[in-house]
Amino acid sequence: MTYPDLMKALEIFGLTDRVTLREIKRRHRELVKRCHPDAGAAADSTEIRLINAAYRLLVDYAENYRFSFSEEEFYEQNPEERLRMQFEGTPLWNVR
């Protein structure tokens, strides 16, 4: 897998560069359902194969990703907690 392959898979799915595994799975179901011949779509097996290949690539990457549990990564994922940590206890923070 190369980075351009990963970006192409995200493009096929119409996703941004920060997504969850749940979002990838949900989007895969949507795309396959839309392209499936039983849904009234023209039978285009090439498109379904492309979607499934992109899905396998994204899921493989997401499942093998090593998560960082560093404090900096936590605050990047939870910006409201960064603000709480920075300003909690100040007079303006506790104003209601």
N, CA, C and O atoms as a MOPAC input file, in Angstrom:
PM7 MOZYME 1SCF
protein

 N      0.85600 1    -1.17400 1     0.00000 1
 C      0.00000 1     0.00000 1     0.00000 1
 C      0.89800 1     1.23200 1     0.00000 1
 O      1.88700 1     1.29900 1     0.73000 1
 N      0.53800 1     2.19200 1    -0.82200 1
 C      1.25500 1     3.45800 1    -0.84800 1
 C      0.31400 1     4.56000 1    -0.37500 1
 O     -0.90200 1     4.38200 1    -0.31500 1
 N      0.90600 1     5.69600 1    -0.04100 1
 C      0.07800 1     6.82500 1     0.40200 1
 C     -0.89200 1     7.27800 1    -0.69200 1
 O     -2.05600 1     7.53700 1    -0.38900 1
 N     -0.45000 1     7.38400 1    -1.97000 1
 C     -1.42000 1     7.74500 1    -3.01200 1
 C     -2.57100 1     6.74400 1    -3.12600 1
 O     -3.70500 1     7.13300 1    -3.40700 1
 N     -2.28200 1     5.44800 1    -2.90900 1
 C     -3.35700 1     4.44400 1    -2.92400 1
 C     -4.36600 1     4.72700 1    -1.81400 1
 O     -5.57600 1     4.63600 1    -2.01800 1
 N     -3.85300 1     5.06700 1    -0.64900 1
 C     -4.71100 1     5.37700 1     0.49000 1
 C     -5.57400 1     6.60500 1     0.20500 1
 O     -6.76600 1     6.61200 1     0.51200 1
 N     -4.98200 1     7.63200 1    -0.37500 1
 C     -5.72800 1     8.85300 1    -0.70400 1
 C     -6.77700 1     8.58600 1    -1.78600 1
 O     -7.86700 1     9.15600 1    -1.74300 1
 N     -6.45600 1     7.72700 1    -2.75000 1
 C     -7.41200 1     7.36900 1    -3.80100 1
 C     -8.60100 1     6.62800 1    -3.20100 1
 O     -9.74300 1     6.85200 1    -3.60200 1
 N     -8.33200 1     5.74200 1    -2.23400 1
 C     -9.41900 1     5.00900 1    -1.57000 1
 C    -10.33100 1     5.97100 1    -0.81900 1
 O    -11.55300 1     5.82900 1    -0.85500 1
 N     -9.73600 1     6.95400 1    -0.13600 1
 C    -10.55200 1     7.95700 1     0.55900 1
 C    -11.37100 1     8.76900 1    -0.43900 1
 O    -12.52100 1     9.11600 1    -0.16900 1
 N    -10.77900 1     9.06900 1    -1.58500 1
 C    -11.48400 1     9.82600 1    -2.63000 1
 C    -12.66800 1     9.02100 1    -3.16000 1
 O    -13.75200 1     9.56900 1    -3.35900 1
 N    -12.46600 1     7.73200 1    -3.38700 1
 C    -13.55200 1     6.86200 1    -3.86500 1
 C    -14.69800 1     6.86300 1    -2.85900 1
 O    -15.86700 1     6.87000 1    -3.24400 1
 N    -14.36400 1     6.85700 1    -1.58600 1
 C    -15.37700 1     6.84200 1    -0.53600 1
 C    -15.92600 1     8.23100 1    -0.24400 1
 O    -16.94400 1     8.35800 1     0.43700 1
 N    -15.26900 1     9.27800 1    -0.74800 1
 C    -15.72500 1    10.63600 1    -0.48500 1
 C    -15.51000 1    11.04000 1     0.96000 1
 O    -16.32600 1    11.76100 1     1.53600 1
 N    -14.40400 1    10.57600 1     1.55500 1
 C    -14.11800 1    10.85900 1     2.95200 1
 C    -12.91200 1    11.77300 1     3.07800 1
 O    -12.11700 1    11.90300 1     2.14600 1
 N    -12.78100 1    12.40600 1     4.23700 1
 C    -11.64800 1    13.27500 1     4.50800 1
 C    -10.49600 1    12.44800 1     5.06900 1
 O    -10.59200 1    11.22400 1     5.16100 1
 N     -9.42500 1    13.10700 1     5.43700 1
 C     -8.26200 1    12.37800 1     5.93400 1
 C     -8.34900 1    12.03100 1     7.41900 1
 O     -7.41600 1    11.42800 1     7.95100 1
 N     -9.42000 1    12.38400 1     8.09800 1
 C     -9.61900 1    11.99500 1     9.50200 1
 C    -10.99900 1    11.35600 1     9.63100 1
 O    -12.01100 1    12.05000 1     9.72700 1
 N    -11.02400 1    10.03800 1     9.63300 1
 C    -12.28400 1     9.30800 1     9.74700 1
 C    -12.11100 1     8.15500 1    10.72300 1
 O    -10.99300 1     7.73500 1    11.02500 1
 N    -13.22700 1     7.65800 1    11.20300 1
 C    -13.20000 1     6.50300 1    12.09300 1
 C    -13.47300 1     5.24100 1    11.27900 1
 O    -13.96000 1     5.30300 1    10.15000 1
 N    -13.15600 1     4.12000 1    11.86600 1
 C    -13.44400 1     2.84400 1    11.22500 1
 C    -14.94900 1     2.68800 1    11.02500 1
 O    -15.39100 1     2.14500 1    10.01200 1
 N    -15.72100 1     3.15600 1    11.97700 1
 C    -17.18900 1     3.09900 1    11.86100 1
 C    -17.67400 1     3.89500 1    10.63900 1
 O    -18.57100 1     3.44700 1     9.92500 1
 N    -17.08100 1     5.07300 1    10.40100 1
 C    -17.46900 1     5.88100 1     9.23800 1
 C    -17.10000 1     5.18800 1     7.92900 1
 O    -17.85000 1     5.26100 1     6.95600 1
 N    -15.95300 1     4.51900 1     7.90100 1
 C    -15.54000 1     3.78400 1     6.70600 1
 C    -16.53100 1     2.67300 1     6.41400 1
 O    -16.94800 1     2.50300 1     5.26900 1
 N    -16.91600 1     1.91500 1     7.43200 1
 C    -17.85900 1     0.81200 1     7.25100 1
 C    -19.23200 1     1.30600 1     6.82100 1
 O    -19.87100 1     0.70700 1     5.95600 1
 N    -19.68300 1     2.39900 1     7.42500 1
 C    -20.99000 1     2.95700 1     7.06100 1
 C    -20.99300 1     3.42900 1     5.60700 1
 O    -21.94300 1     3.17800 1     4.86500 1
 N    -19.93600 1     4.10400 1     5.21500 1
 C    -19.84900 1     4.60900 1     3.84600 1
 C    -19.77100 1     3.45800 1     2.84200 1
 O    -20.33500 1     3.55500 1     1.75200 1
 N    -19.08400 1     2.37800 1     3.19300 1
 C    -19.00200 1     1.21200 1     2.31400 1
 C    -20.39800 1     0.62900 1     2.07300 1
 O    -20.76400 1     0.32500 1     0.93700 1
 N    -21.16400 1     0.48000 1     3.14300 1
 C    -22.53000 1    -0.03500 1     2.98900 1
 C    -23.36100 1     0.86500 1     2.08000 1
 O    -24.10200 1     0.37600 1     1.22800 1
 N    -23.23700 1     2.18900 1     2.26200 1
 C    -23.98300 1     3.13000 1     1.42900 1
 C    -23.61800 1     2.99200 1    -0.04500 1
 O    -24.49800 1     2.94100 1    -0.90400 1
 N    -22.32300 1     2.93000 1    -0.33600 1
 C    -21.87000 1     2.86500 1    -1.72800 1
 C    -22.27000 1     1.55200 1    -2.39200 1
 O    -22.72200 1     1.54500 1    -3.53600 1
 N    -22.10400 1     0.44600 1    -1.67900 1
 C    -22.45400 1    -0.84700 1    -2.26000 1
 C    -23.95700 1    -0.93400 1    -2.48800 1
 O    -24.41000 1    -1.44400 1    -3.51300 1
 N    -24.72100 1    -0.43500 1    -1.53300 1
 C    -26.18100 1    -0.46400 1    -1.68700 1
 C    -26.61200 1     0.37200 1    -2.89300 1
 O    -27.50800 1    -0.02200 1    -3.63900 1
 N    -25.97700 1     1.51900 1    -3.07700 1
 C    -26.33000 1     2.40800 1    -4.19600 1
 C    -25.95000 1     1.79000 1    -5.54000 1
 O    -26.64900 1     2.00200 1    -6.53100 1
 N    -24.86800 1     1.03600 1    -5.59000 1
 C    -24.37900 1     0.47100 1    -6.84400 1
 C    -24.88600 1    -0.93700 1    -7.11200 1
 O    -24.64300 1    -1.48700 1    -8.18600 1
 N    -25.57300 1    -1.51500 1    -6.17100 1
 C    -26.01900 1    -2.90400 1    -6.31500 1
 C    -27.14000 1    -3.00600 1    -7.35100 1
 O    -28.04300 1    -2.16900 1    -7.36700 1
 N    -27.09100 1    -4.02100 1    -8.21200 1
 C    -28.13900 1    -4.17200 1    -9.23600 1
 C    -29.53800 1    -4.36000 1    -8.65800 1
 O    -30.51800 1    -3.97700 1    -9.29700 1
 N    -29.65200 1    -4.93600 1    -7.47100 1
 C    -30.97000 1    -5.12000 1    -6.85100 1
 C    -31.59400 1    -3.78800 1    -6.44800 1
 O    -32.80500 1    -3.71100 1    -6.24200 1
 N    -30.78600 1    -2.74800 1    -6.33400 1
 C    -31.30100 1    -1.42900 1    -5.97000 1
 C    -31.71700 1    -0.63700 1    -7.20000 1
 O    -32.05500 1     0.54300 1    -7.10100 1
 N    -31.69200 1    -1.28400 1    -8.35600 1
 C    -32.11000 1    -0.60900 1    -9.57800 1
 C    -30.96600 1     0.05700 1   -10.31500 1
 O    -31.18600 1     0.69500 1   -11.34500 1
 N    -29.76500 1    -0.07500 1    -9.81700 1
 C    -28.61000 1     0.51800 1   -10.49800 1
 C    -28.20700 1    -0.38000 1   -11.65300 1
 O    -28.44200 1    -1.58800 1   -11.63100 1
 N    -27.60200 1     0.22200 1   -12.65200 1
 C    -27.08300 1    -0.56400 1   -13.77000 1
 C    -25.99200 1    -1.48700 1   -13.23300 1
 O    -25.18400 1    -1.08600 1   -12.39500 1
 N    -25.97900 1    -2.70700 1   -13.71500 1
 C    -25.00900 1    -3.68600 1   -13.22300 1
 C    -23.60100 1    -3.28600 1   -13.66500 1
 O    -23.20900 1    -3.52600 1   -14.80700 1
 N    -22.85900 1    -2.68600 1   -12.76800 1
 C    -21.49100 1    -2.27000 1   -13.05400 1
 C    -20.57500 1    -2.95100 1   -12.04300 1
 O    -20.27600 1    -2.40400 1   -10.98100 1
 N    -20.13700 1    -4.15700 1   -12.40000 1
 C    -19.30500 1    -4.92200 1   -11.47300 1
 C    -17.94700 1    -4.26200 1   -11.25400 1
 O    -17.32200 1    -4.46400 1   -10.21300 1
 N    -17.48800 1    -3.48100 1   -12.22100 1
 C    -16.20500 1    -2.79300 1   -12.07400 1
 C    -16.26900 1    -1.78300 1   -10.93900 1
 O    -15.33000 1    -1.68300 1   -10.14900 1
 N    -17.35500 1    -1.03900 1   -10.84600 1
 C    -17.49400 1    -0.03900 1    -9.79300 1
 C    -17.56500 1    -0.70100 1    -8.41400 1
 O    -16.95200 1    -0.22100 1    -7.46000 1
 N    -18.30300 1    -1.78500 1    -8.31200 1
 C    -18.40200 1    -2.48700 1    -7.02900 1
 C    -17.04700 1    -3.07100 1    -6.64200 1
 O    -16.67100 1    -3.02700 1    -5.47000 1
 N    -16.30800 1    -3.61800 1    -7.60900 1
 C    -14.96600 1    -4.13200 1    -7.31000 1
 C    -14.04700 1    -3.02600 1    -6.82700 1
 O    -13.25600 1    -3.22600 1    -5.90600 1
 N    -14.15200 1    -1.85400 1    -7.45100 1
 C    -13.33500 1    -0.70500 1    -7.05500 1
 C    -13.67300 1    -0.27400 1    -5.62700 1
 O    -12.77500 1     0.00900 1    -4.83400 1
 N    -14.95300 1    -0.22400 1    -5.30600 1
 C    -15.40200 1     0.14200 1    -3.95600 1
 C    -14.90000 1    -0.87800 1    -2.93900 1
 O    -14.40500 1    -0.50400 1    -1.87600 1
 N    -15.02500 1    -2.15900 1    -3.25800 1
 C    -14.58300 1    -3.20300 1    -2.32700 1
 C    -13.06700 1    -3.20200 1    -2.15000 1
 O    -12.57500 1    -3.44800 1    -1.04900 1
 N    -12.32800 1    -2.93100 1    -3.21500 1
 C    -10.86300 1    -2.85700 1    -3.09500 1
 C    -10.46900 1    -1.67600 1    -2.22000 1
 O     -9.57400 1    -1.79600 1    -1.38400 1
 N    -11.12800 1    -0.53700 1    -2.40400 1
 C    -10.84500 1     0.64400 1    -1.57500 1
 C    -11.19900 1     0.35400 1    -0.12400 1
 O    -10.47600 1     0.75900 1     0.78600 1
 N    -12.29500 1    -0.33700 1     0.09200 1
 C    -12.71000 1    -0.69200 1     1.45400 1
 C    -11.66800 1    -1.58100 1     2.12900 1
 O    -11.28500 1    -1.33300 1     3.27200 1
 N    -11.21200 1    -2.61000 1     1.42900 1
 C    -10.19700 1    -3.50400 1     2.01100 1
 C     -8.93500 1    -2.73600 1     2.37700 1
 O     -8.34300 1    -2.96800 1     3.43100 1
 N     -8.52600 1    -1.82300 1     1.50700 1
 C     -7.32600 1    -1.03500 1     1.76500 1
 C     -7.50900 1    -0.14900 1     3.00000 1
 O     -6.63000 1    -0.09700 1     3.86000 1
 N     -8.64600 1     0.54500 1     3.09000 1
 C     -8.90700 1     1.43400 1     4.22600 1
 C     -9.03100 1     0.66300 1     5.53500 1
 O     -8.48100 1     1.07900 1     6.55500 1
 N     -9.74700 1    -0.45200 1     5.51100 1
 C     -9.92200 1    -1.24800 1     6.72300 1
 C     -8.58900 1    -1.84800 1     7.15600 1
 O     -8.28200 1    -1.87500 1     8.34800 1
 N     -7.79900 1    -2.32500 1     6.20600 1
 C     -6.49100 1    -2.87800 1     6.53900 1
 C     -5.61900 1    -1.81800 1     7.20000 1
 O     -4.94300 1    -2.09500 1     8.19200 1
 N     -5.63300 1    -0.62000 1     6.65700 1
 C     -4.84400 1     0.46500 1     7.24000 1
 C     -5.34900 1     0.81500 1     8.63500 1
 O     -4.55500 1     0.96100 1     9.56500 1
 N     -6.66900 1     0.95000 1     8.78400 1
 C     -7.24600 1     1.35500 1    10.06500 1
 C     -7.04100 1     0.28800 1    11.13800 1
 O     -6.76900 1     0.61800 1    12.29200 1
 N     -7.16600 1    -0.97100 1    10.77500 1
 C     -7.02400 1    -2.03300 1    11.76900 1
 C     -5.57800 1    -2.20700 1    12.20700 1
 O     -5.32800 1    -2.65200 1    13.32700 1
 N     -4.62400 1    -1.86700 1    11.35300 1
 C     -3.21300 1    -2.02800 1    11.68900 1
 C     -2.57100 1    -0.73000 1    12.17200 1
 O     -1.37100 1    -0.69200 1    12.44500 1
 N     -3.36100 1     0.31900 1    12.27700 1
 C     -2.83500 1     1.60200 1    12.72700 1
 C     -2.47500 1     1.50900 1    14.20600 1
 O     -3.24500 1     0.98100 1    15.00900 1
 N     -1.33300 1     2.01100 1    14.55000 1
 C     -0.91800 1     2.03000 1    15.95600 1
 C     -1.34900 1     3.36300 1    16.55500 1
 O     -0.87500 1     4.42500 1    16.15400 1
 N     -2.24100 1     3.28700 1    17.50500 1
 C     -2.77800 1     4.48200 1    18.12300 1
 C     -1.80300 1     5.07600 1    19.11600 1
 O     -1.10000 1     4.36600 1    19.83400 1
 N     -1.78000 1     6.37300 1    19.13600 1
 C     -0.93600 1     7.07500 1    20.08500 1
 C     -1.79800 1     7.50500 1    21.26500 1
 O     -2.83800 1     8.14000 1    21.08800 1
 N     -1.36600 1     7.16200 1    22.44200 1
 C     -2.08000 1     7.56400 1    23.64500 1
 C     -1.32600 1     8.66400 1    24.37100 1
 O     -1.44900 1     8.82800 1    25.58500 1
 N     -0.54500 1     9.41200 1    23.60800 1
 C      0.19600 1    10.51600 1    24.21000 1
 C     -0.77300 1    11.64000 1    24.57000 1
 O     -1.86900 1    11.73600 1    24.02000 1
 N     -0.35600 1    12.46600 1    25.48300 1
 C     -1.18700 1    13.59300 1    25.91300 1
 C     -1.46600 1    14.54000 1    24.75000 1
 O     -2.58600 1    15.02800 1    24.60200 1
 N     -0.46000 1    14.79900 1    23.93100 1
 C     -0.63100 1    15.70000 1    22.79100 1
 C     -1.67100 1    15.16200 1    21.80600 1
 O     -2.50600 1    15.92300 1    21.31700 1
 N     -1.63000 1    13.87100 1    21.51500 1
 C     -2.61700 1    13.27000 1    20.61100 1
 C     -4.01200 1    13.32700 1    21.23300 1
 O     -4.99000 1    13.57200 1    20.52800 1
 N     -4.11400 1    13.10400 1    22.54500 1
 C     -5.40400 1    13.18400 1    23.21700 1
 C     -6.02500 1    14.56400 1    23.02500 1
 O     -7.20700 1    14.67500 1    22.69900 1
 N     -5.23100 1    15.61600 1    23.22500 1
 C     -5.76600 1    16.96800 1    23.09700 1
 C     -6.03800 1    17.34300 1    21.64800 1
 O     -6.90100 1    18.17800 1    21.37800 1
 N     -5.32000 1    16.74400 1    20.72200 1
 C     -5.61800 1    16.99300 1    19.30700 1
 C     -6.96400 1    16.37300 1    18.93400 1
 O     -7.72900 1    16.94600 1    18.15800 1
 N     -7.24200 1    15.19700 1    19.49800 1
 C     -8.51000 1    14.52000 1    19.22700 1
 C     -9.67300 1    15.13500 1    20.00900 1
 O    -10.82700 1    15.00600 1    19.60000 1
 N     -9.38200 1    15.79700 1    21.12000 1
 C    -10.40700 1    16.37800 1    21.99400 1
 C    -10.07200 1    17.83600 1    22.29500 1
 O     -9.64900 1    18.14900 1    23.40800 1
 N    -10.25100 1    18.72800 1    21.33100 1
 C     -9.83600 1    20.11800 1    21.53200 1
 C    -10.56500 1    20.81100 1    22.67800 1
 O    -10.01000 1    21.72500 1    23.28800 1
 N    -11.79300 1    20.40100 1    22.98600 1
 C    -12.51400 1    21.03700 1    24.09000 1
 C    -11.83300 1    20.72800 1    25.43200 1
 O    -11.87000 1    21.54300 1    26.35400 1
 N    -11.22200 1    19.56200 1    25.52900 1
 C    -10.49400 1    19.23100 1    26.75500 1
 C     -9.22200 1    20.05300 1    26.88100 1
 O     -8.80600 1    20.38800 1    27.99100 1
 N     -8.59900 1    20.38100 1    25.75400 1
 C     -7.41400 1    21.24900 1    25.77600 1
 C     -7.80000 1    22.62200 1    26.32800 1
 O     -7.08200 1    23.19300 1    27.14800 1
 N     -8.93600 1    23.14300 1    25.87300 1
 C     -9.40200 1    24.43400 1    26.37600 1
 C     -9.73200 1    24.35800 1    27.86400 1
 O     -9.39900 1    25.25900 1    28.63400 1
 N    -10.39000 1    23.26900 1    28.25400 1
 C    -10.73200 1    23.09100 1    29.66700 1
 C     -9.46400 1    23.05300 1    30.51300 1
 O     -9.40500 1    23.67900 1    31.57200 1
 N     -8.44500 1    22.31800 1    30.05000 1
 C     -7.19400 1    22.22600 1    30.79000 1
 C     -6.51400 1    23.59700 1    30.88800 1
 O     -5.96500 1    23.94400 1    31.93400 1
 N     -6.55100 1    24.36800 1    29.81200 1
 C     -5.86400 1    25.65500 1    29.79000 1
 C     -6.56600 1    26.71200 1    30.64300 1
 O     -5.90300 1    27.52500 1    31.28600 1
 N     -7.89600 1    26.70600 1    30.65400 1
 C     -8.62000 1    27.81900 1    31.25200 1
 C     -9.45400 1    27.46800 1    32.47300 1
 O    -10.06000 1    28.35700 1    33.07200 1
 N     -9.50200 1    26.21300 1    32.85500 1
 C    -10.28400 1    25.83800 1    34.02700 1
 C     -9.72000 1    26.52800 1    35.26800 1
 O     -8.50600 1    26.55400 1    35.47400 1
 N    -10.57200 1    27.06200 1    36.05700 1
 C    -10.14700 1    27.75800 1    37.25500 1
 C     -9.98200 1    29.26000 1    37.06100 1
 O     -9.81700 1    30.00000 1    38.03100 1
 N    -10.02700 1    29.70800 1    35.81800 1
 C     -9.94600 1    31.15800 1    35.58600 1
 C    -11.33100 1    31.73800 1    35.75800 1
 O    -12.32200 1    31.03500 1    35.55900 1
 N    -11.42300 1    33.01800 1    36.12600 1
 C    -12.73300 1    33.63300 1    36.38000 1
 C    -13.68200 1    33.56200 1    35.18200 1
 O    -14.88400 1    33.38400 1    35.37600 1
 N    -13.19000 1    33.69300 1    33.97700 1
 C    -14.08100 1    33.67200 1    32.81700 1
 C    -14.61600 1    32.28900 1    32.51200 1
 O    -15.71000 1    32.16100 1    31.96100 1
 N    -13.87500 1    31.25800 1    32.85500 1
 C    -14.31200 1    29.88900 1    32.55400 1
 C    -15.56200 1    29.52400 1    33.33700 1
 O    -16.43600 1    28.83400 1    32.81100 1
 N    -15.66200 1    29.96400 1    34.56000 1
 C    -16.76000 1    29.56900 1    35.42700 1
 C    -17.96100 1    30.49600 1    35.36000 1
 O    -18.88900 1    30.34300 1    36.15500 1
 N    -17.97600 1    31.44500 1    34.44600 1
 C    -19.11300 1    32.35100 1    34.28400 1
 C    -20.25200 1    31.60100 1    33.60000 1
 O    -20.05000 1    30.89000 1    32.61500 1
 N    -21.44900 1    31.77800 1    34.14500 1
 C    -22.61900 1    31.09000 1    33.54200 1
 C    -23.60700 1    32.10000 1    33.08600 1
 O    -24.65700 1    31.73900 1    32.55300 1

